[in-house]
């Protein structure tokens, strides 16, 4: 059966030299299919370009945020170093004056505070600056405390070291098991002084702070866990 045709008449203004353009329905269907495929490809290309442009924009934003964090960490590191230098100079002046080194005040737990067997107090021999707080929504399971490298890291409660090792993210870390289901984590240390299975006392130096693992400046990552679940250490560090 002969294919049906569609005839197009092209008529100039002077109505001379009228032209005819005959297209079969089969060719029209092929042309429509080709145009459809080209339209789909064009839309796909536009969508792909949009995704690439969006990812490029996010990458630039992440680079800027990373640069900002690096600059802030550098400032925090400088502050911590200056603080340590000031404290050493103060101790030297007291020694030259014949005065005994200052002892930190005895820690008194307020009535109704966390129970005695739970981790309490500061996890470092000297004060530092909290640069990142606990945020479970963002996946930050502890607090980051900026201090100079080689600051003594102390156990905040008596217990048994359940883990002592190295990790690509946590660096040199320690996990201590305490009473009543509590655990404490100390990460990014320069070195560890105790191994797994060792019993430690509250206030005992168990490591020295550093910049190991995924870290951009010397600090201690400190966690408090209850029944294996990270909780906000803020109320335990008073």
RADA-V479395 format. One record per pair of residues at least 12 apart in sequence whose C-alpha atoms are under 10 Angstrom apart, sorted by the first residue. I is the first residue (numbers start at 1). J is the second residue. Records with the same first field share a line. If there is no record, write none. Layout:
I = J ; J
This chain:
2 = 24
3 = 23 ; 24 ; 25 ; 26 ; 27
4 = 23 ; 24 ; 25 ; 26
5 = 21 ; 22 ; 23 ; 24 ; 25 ; 26 ; 27 ; 28
6 = 21 ; 22 ; 23 ; 24 ; 25 ; 27 ; 28
7 = 20 ; 21 ; 22 ; 23 ; 24
8 = 20 ; 21 ; 22 ; 23
9 = 21 ; 22
69 = 216
70 = 216 ; 217
71 = 216
72 = 131 ; 217
73 = 131 ; 146 ; 215 ; 216 ; 217 ; 218 ; 219
74 = 216 ; 217 ; 218
75 = 217
76 = 128 ; 129 ; 130 ; 131 ; 145 ; 146 ; 147 ; 148 ; 217 ; 218 ; 219
77 = 129 ; 146 ; 147 ; 148 ; 149 ; 216 ; 217 ; 218 ; 219
78 = 146 ; 147 ; 148 ; 217
79 = 128 ; 129 ; 146 ; 147 ; 148
80 = 127 ; 128 ; 129 ; 145 ; 146 ; 147 ; 148 ; 149 ; 218 ; 219
81 = 146 ; 147 ; 148 ; 149 ; 218
82 = 148
83 = 127 ; 128 ; 147 ; 148
84 = 126 ; 127 ; 128 ; 147 ; 148 ; 151
85 = 148
87 = 126
104 = 125 ; 126
107 = 120 ; 121 ; 238
108 = 121 ; 238
109 = 121 ; 238
110 = 238
113 = 235 ; 236 ; 238
114 = 235 ; 236 ; 238
115 = 180 ; 236
116 = 157 ; 179
117 = 156 ; 157 ; 158 ; 159 ; 178 ; 179 ; 180 ; 181 ; 182 ; 202
118 = 156 ; 157 ; 158 ; 178 ; 179 ; 180 ; 181 ; 182 ; 183 ; 184 ; 224 ; 226 ; 236
119 = 155 ; 156 ; 157 ; 158 ; 159 ; 178 ; 179 ; 182 ; 183 ; 184 ; 202 ; 224 ; 225 ; 233 ; 235 ; 236 ; 237
120 = 155 ; 156 ; 157 ; 202 ; 203 ; 224 ; 233 ; 234 ; 235 ; 236 ; 237 ; 238
121 = 154 ; 155 ; 156 ; 157 ; 202 ; 203 ; 233 ; 234 ; 235 ; 236 ; 237 ; 238
122 = 153 ; 154 ; 155 ; 156 ; 203 ; 222 ; 233 ; 234 ; 236 ; 237 ; 238
123 = 145 ; 152 ; 153 ; 154 ; 155 ; 156 ; 157 ; 184 ; 185 ; 186 ; 202 ; 203 ; 204 ; 205 ; 220 ; 221 ; 222 ; 223 ; 237
124 = 145 ; 147 ; 151 ; 152 ; 153 ; 154 ; 155 ; 156 ; 203 ; 205 ; 207 ; 208 ; 209 ; 220 ; 222
125 = 151 ; 152 ; 153 ; 154 ; 155 ; 203 ; 204 ; 205 ; 208
126 = 147 ; 148 ; 151 ; 152 ; 153 ; 154
127 = 145 ; 146 ; 147 ; 151
128 = 144 ; 145 ; 146 ; 147 ; 148 ; 151 ; 219 ; 220
129 = 144 ; 145 ; 146 ; 147 ; 219
130 = 143 ; 144 ; 145 ; 146 ; 147 ; 219 ; 220 ; 221
131 = 143 ; 144 ; 145 ; 146 ; 219
132 = 144 ; 145 ; 146 ; 221
133 = 145 ; 232 ; 233 ; 234
134 = 222 ; 223 ; 230 ; 231 ; 232 ; 233 ; 234
135 = 231 ; 232
136 = 230 ; 231 ; 232
140 = 221 ; 223 ; 230 ; 232
141 = 185 ; 221 ; 222 ; 223 ; 224 ; 225 ; 229 ; 230 ; 231 ; 232 ; 233
142 = 184 ; 185 ; 186 ; 220 ; 221 ; 222 ; 223 ; 224 ; 225 ; 230 ; 231 ; 232 ; 233 ; 234
143 = 219 ; 220 ; 221 ; 222 ; 223 ; 224 ; 232 ; 233 ; 234
144 = 187 ; 188 ; 218 ; 219 ; 220 ; 221 ; 222 ; 223
145 = 209 ; 218 ; 219 ; 220 ; 221 ; 222
146 = 209 ; 210 ; 217 ; 218 ; 219 ; 220 ; 221
147 = 209 ; 210 ; 217 ; 218 ; 219 ; 220
148 = 208 ; 209 ; 210 ; 211 ; 217 ; 218 ; 219 ; 220
149 = 189 ; 190 ; 208 ; 209 ; 210 ; 211 ; 217 ; 218 ; 219 ; 220
150 = 189 ; 190 ; 191 ; 207 ; 208 ; 209 ; 210 ; 211 ; 218 ; 219
151 = 189 ; 190 ; 205 ; 207 ; 208 ; 209 ; 210 ; 218 ; 219 ; 220
152 = 189 ; 204 ; 205 ; 206 ; 207 ; 208 ; 209 ; 210
153 = 186 ; 187 ; 189 ; 192 ; 193 ; 203 ; 204 ; 205 ; 206 ; 207 ; 208 ; 209 ; 210 ; 220 ; 222
154 = 186 ; 200 ; 201 ; 202 ; 203 ; 204 ; 205 ; 206 ; 207 ; 208
155 = 174 ; 175 ; 176 ; 184 ; 185 ; 186 ; 200 ; 201 ; 202 ; 203 ; 204 ; 205 ; 206 ; 207
156 = 176 ; 178 ; 183 ; 184 ; 200 ; 201 ; 202 ; 203 ; 204 ; 205 ; 224 ; 236 ; 237
157 = 176 ; 177 ; 178 ; 179 ; 182 ; 183 ; 184 ; 200 ; 201 ; 202 ; 203 ; 204
158 = 176 ; 177 ; 178 ; 179 ; 199 ; 200 ; 201 ; 202 ; 203 ; 204
159 = 175 ; 176 ; 177 ; 178 ; 179 ; 182 ; 183 ; 184 ; 197 ; 198 ; 199 ; 200 ; 201 ; 202
160 = 175 ; 176 ; 177 ; 178 ; 179 ; 183 ; 195 ; 196 ; 197 ; 198 ; 199 ; 200 ; 201
161 = 174 ; 175 ; 176 ; 177 ; 178 ; 183 ; 184 ; 185 ; 194 ; 195 ; 196 ; 197 ; 198 ; 199 ; 200 ; 206
162 = 174 ; 175 ; 176 ; 177 ; 178 ; 183 ; 195 ; 196 ; 197 ; 198 ; 199
163 = 175 ; 176 ; 177 ; 185 ; 194 ; 195 ; 196 ; 197 ; 198
164 = 176 ; 185 ; 186 ; 192 ; 193 ; 194 ; 195 ; 196 ; 197 ; 198
165 = 187 ; 191 ; 192 ; 195 ; 196
166 = 187 ; 188 ; 189 ; 191 ; 192 ; 212 ; 213
167 = 187 ; 188 ; 212 ; 213 ; 214
168 = 188 ; 212 ; 213 ; 214
169 = 187 ; 188 ; 212 ; 213 ; 214 ; 215
170 = 185 ; 186 ; 187 ; 188 ; 189 ; 211 ; 212 ; 213 ; 214 ; 215 ; 220 ; 221
171 = 186 ; 187 ; 188 ; 189 ; 190 ; 191 ; 210 ; 211 ; 212 ; 213 ; 214 ; 215
172 = 186 ; 187 ; 188 ; 189 ; 190 ; 191 ; 192 ; 207 ; 208 ; 209 ; 210 ; 211 ; 212 ; 213
173 = 185 ; 186 ; 187 ; 188 ; 189 ; 190 ; 191 ; 192 ; 207 ; 209 ; 212 ; 213 ; 220 ; 221 ; 222
174 = 186 ; 187 ; 188 ; 189 ; 191 ; 192 ; 193 ; 194 ; 195 ; 196 ; 206 ; 207 ; 222
175 = 187 ; 195 ; 196 ; 222 ; 223 ; 224
176 = 196 ; 197 ; 198 ; 199 ; 200 ; 224
177 = 197 ; 199 ; 200 ; 225
178 = 200 ; 225 ; 226
180 = 226 ; 227
181 = 225 ; 226 ; 227 ; 228 ; 229
182 = 224 ; 225 ; 226 ; 227 ; 228 ; 229 ; 230
183 = 223 ; 224 ; 225 ; 226 ; 227 ; 228 ; 229 ; 230
184 = 222 ; 223 ; 224 ; 225 ; 226 ; 228 ; 230 ; 233
185 = 220 ; 221 ; 222 ; 223 ; 224 ; 225 ; 230
186 = 206 ; 207 ; 208 ; 209 ; 220 ; 221 ; 222 ; 223 ; 224
187 = 207 ; 209 ; 210 ; 211 ; 212 ; 213 ; 219 ; 220 ; 221 ; 222 ; 223
188 = 208 ; 209 ; 210 ; 211 ; 212 ; 213 ; 214 ; 215 ; 217 ; 218 ; 219 ; 220 ; 221 ; 222
189 = 207 ; 208 ; 209 ; 210 ; 211 ; 212 ; 213 ; 218 ; 219 ; 220 ; 221
190 = 207 ; 208 ; 209 ; 210 ; 211 ; 212 ; 213 ; 218 ; 219 ; 220
191 = 206 ; 207 ; 208 ; 209 ; 210 ; 211 ; 212
192 = 205 ; 206 ; 207 ; 208 ; 209
193 = 205 ; 206 ; 207 ; 208
194 = 206 ; 207
208 = 220
209 = 221
224 = 236 ; 237
